[in-house]
Amino acid sequence: MNQSVREILNLYNPADPLEKASTIPAPWYRDWRIHELERAAVFAKTWQVAGRLDQVRKNGDFFTTDIAGEPIVVVRGDDAQLRAFYNVCRHHAAAVVTEAQGCAKQFRCPYHGWTYGIDGALKGMVEFDGVCNFDRAQNGLVPVCVDAWENFVFVNLDPQAAPLRKFLGAVPELVAPLQLAQKLQYFDRRIYTLNCNWKVYVDNYLDGGYHVPHAHKGLSSVIEYTQYTIENFERACLQSSPLSSDSNSAAGVAATRQGRAFYLWLYPNFMINAYEGVMDTNLVVPLAVDKCAVIFDYYFADITQAAGVHNRQSIAVSEKVQDEDMAICDSVQRGLSSRAYVAGRLSVRREAGEHLFHRLLHADLTAALAPPAKGVGHLRDVDPQFAR
């Protein structure tokens, strides 16, 4: 029997306290309608990390990305203001900016040669004389909400979005002691493609270190597992642990994972993992109902050539952990399709972060399907698939 989207969402009870709670059910990870609803109600409605401030330091610097399936260009204007636009020509919808990043005085669409200022204004149209009732001022690139915090550029596709600082809540205060801007610099990037729903990866991240002794022997050799802490905030979870090493610790891990582990998740899909002089960020990007990408950006206190060996060693440690996580996450996705599984219980000691994630997600998805206020549009009015 086919279930409606609402019936699938109602399989989860967000009111259950952690000691009585189960995970969100397996259909949430498999149903293409849930995947599309998440794109519309979560990724198009929350502040999403689009790139880094170091990519747009100078006037004219730009980069392109995709957010919730939408092509976006972020640019530093001649007035030094940060702006973001849909990377869609107002003529015949081609991508105006085709480079991943660069520096420009203006943007020229490669399809029919329409040109736009880096402030988004339409500057010129080729062979457009005689066209009636055309207002150039109304045909610039369509703007997108943009803001920045630390080295991270965020965009929000919702024109009515609350300010980024409100969305971040306690996060800036939690991160401030790390002094990211003063102590760390961007070094390199890795992108991994996983054969699992994006939520599987987030669940794995938020299990409070539950899987670390079993799946990550190297990392486990330096983490003080019994002192691992989990603290939830409005839209974030901070996991932390002291680190120590001895003769039984994996050498590469012990050399690059020192001080205290700081693992911060920001709803829905951004993570900051910091140690002494070392940090990586993870951005989880849904690609399909059973596929996602995870973008790792690596930062170090020293990015000079002299520190190259240490930094590459640190990245190798991260890659080993990621390989182990990929194997686990791909296995979980296969298991979620089994008739033997619907939902699982949560560890009170370890999985409070996962519980927060599931409740936040349920709130966003059910709100999108709720009867709209008078005069307010609704997802069911846009796409009837959400009414089924």
Sequence and secondary structure as in RCSB ss.txt:
>XXXX:A:sequence
MNQSVREILNLYNPADPLEKASTIPAPWYRDWRIHELERAAVFAKTWQVAGRLDQVRKNGDFFTTDIAGEPIVVV
RGDDAQLRAFYNVCRHHAAAVVTEAQGCAKQFRCPYHGWTYGIDGALKGMVEFDGVCNFDRAQNGLVPVCVDAWE
NFVFVNLDPQAAPLRKFLGAVPELVAPLQLAQKLQYFDRRIYTLNCNWKVYVDNYLDGGYHVPHAHKGLSSVIEY
TQYTIENFERACLQSSPLSSDSNSAAGVAATRQGRAFYLWLYPNFMINAYEGVMDTNLVVPLAVDKCAVIFDYYF
ADITQAAGVHNRQSIAVSEKVQDEDMAICDSVQRGLSSRAYVAGRLSVRREAGEHLFHRLLHADLTAALAPPAKG
VGHLRDVDPQFAR
>XXXX:A:secstr
    HHHHHTTS TTS GGG B   GGGGT HHHHHHHIIIIITTS EEEEEGGGG STTEEEEEEETTEEEEEE
E TTS EEEEE   TTT   S  SSEEE SEEE TTT  EEETTS EEE TT TT  S  GGGSS  EEEEEEET
TEEEEES TT   HHHHHTTHHHHHGGG HHHH EEEEEEEEEESS HHHHHHHHTSTTTTHHHH HHHHTTB G
GG EEEE SSEEEEEEEB   TTS HHHHHH  SEEEEEEETTTEEEEEETTEEEEEEEEEEETTEEEEEEEEEE
S  SGGGHHHHHHHHHHHHHHHHHHHHHHHHHHHHHTSTT S  B  TTT HHHHHHHHHHHHHHHHHHS   TT
   HHHH GGGG 
